[in-house]
Amino acid sequence: MSGGRPVAGRIRSRTTFEQLRSGGTRGGSGPVRVRFVRQSSWSEAQMAYALGKRLGGAVVRNRLRRRLRAIVAELAPSLPPGAYLVSTGPAATGLRFDELRMAMGRALESATGQPLVAATPVEAAR
């Protein structure tokens, strides 16, 4: 699935979703918002995406989700272990990829409280 590159896992636990809902830290940049709960016992970051119908039809939402996952794949090595819930406003659908990457990076940095380093494009392609 990932071709050997580190990627964030998916959140599947109801308990984890409840932790995200009731606590954690928030960060945002432009139309991108991230909620983060640190999990020191985990070995990787786990992500969930909340993209509602107000963003557009299924095609629009799925395209945005794929773009966000590609950005997370670049940032995965520098993400602290924990649960992340990513949501966006309608303006995110109109952003170019580099604009979305910048907004996502800033939102993640704001939520985690630490700078992130993206893998170089060559490393991300492996």
N, C-alpha and C positions, 0 to 999 in steps of 0.2 A: 504494500500500500504506500509506504513512504519512501521506498527506494533506499533505505538505510539512513536517511537524514532524521535528526531528532524532531519530533512533532509533539504537540501537546495532545494528551488523551481527551476523551469525552467524559463529561460528568454524567453519571447514571444513577447516583444515589439520591434518594429523596432527602436523606439527612443533610447531604452536602448542599442541596438546593435550599433547604430551610436555614442553614448557616449563612448562605449568601443573602437570603431575604432579611434575616434578623440582625446581621452584624457585618463585620468586615469594613474595609475602607473603600471609598469611592474615588474615582478619577474621571475626568472628562476633558475633551478637547473638541471644539466644534460640535458636530453632530454625533460624535462617538462617546459613549459612556462605558466605564468598566467598574465592576464591583469585584473586590478581591478579598479572599479569606486565606491567610497563610496556613499551610499544613506542613509543618517541619518533618513529619514522619513519611511524607510522600516523596517519591523519587523524581516526579515530573509535575509539570503544570497540567491541569485539567480544565477544559474550556466548555462553555455552553454559550449559545447565541440566542438572544431573544429579539427576533425580527418580526414585528407584527404586520398585520394587513394594511395598516396605514401607510406603509412604505410602498405598496403597490401589489401587483399580482404575484403569483408564485414564481414566475420567471424572474422578475425583478428581485424578489427576496432571495431566491437561490443563487443568483449571480452575485449579489452582495455578500452572501454567506461564503461562497467560494473565494471571493477576493479577500475577505477577512481571514479565512483559513490560510491562504497563501502568505499573508502578512505574518500571521502567527507562526507559520513554519519557519520563516526567516528569523524571527525573534526567539523561538523556543529555547535555544541553548542558554540564553541569558535571563529567561523568566524564572523567578523564584518558585519553588514548589508550592502549590496551592490551587484553590478553585477560583476560576474567573468567570464572570458573567458579562458578556459583551452585548450592548444594545446600541441602537442608532436611531437618530431622527431621520425624517424624510429627506433632508438635505444630503445625506450620505450617498444616496443613489445617484446623485449628479456629480460627485467628486471624481476626478481623475485618479488613477491608481496611486500615483506618487502623493497626491493630496490626502487620500485615504490612509496611506501608510504613515504619513507624518501625524495625522490626527490620532490614529491608533497607537502609535509609539508614545505620543505625549500622554494619552489617556492611561496607558499601561504604566508609564513612569509615575504619573500622579497617583495612581491607585496603589502601586507597590512601594513608592517612596525611594526608588533607586533607579539609576540610569540603566538603559538597556542598550545592548550592542547587537546589531543585526549581523547575521552571517553575510559574507560577501556573496554576490550573485553566483559565483562559481561554486561555492560551498553549498548554497541552497539548492543548486541544480543536481547535486549528487544524490 
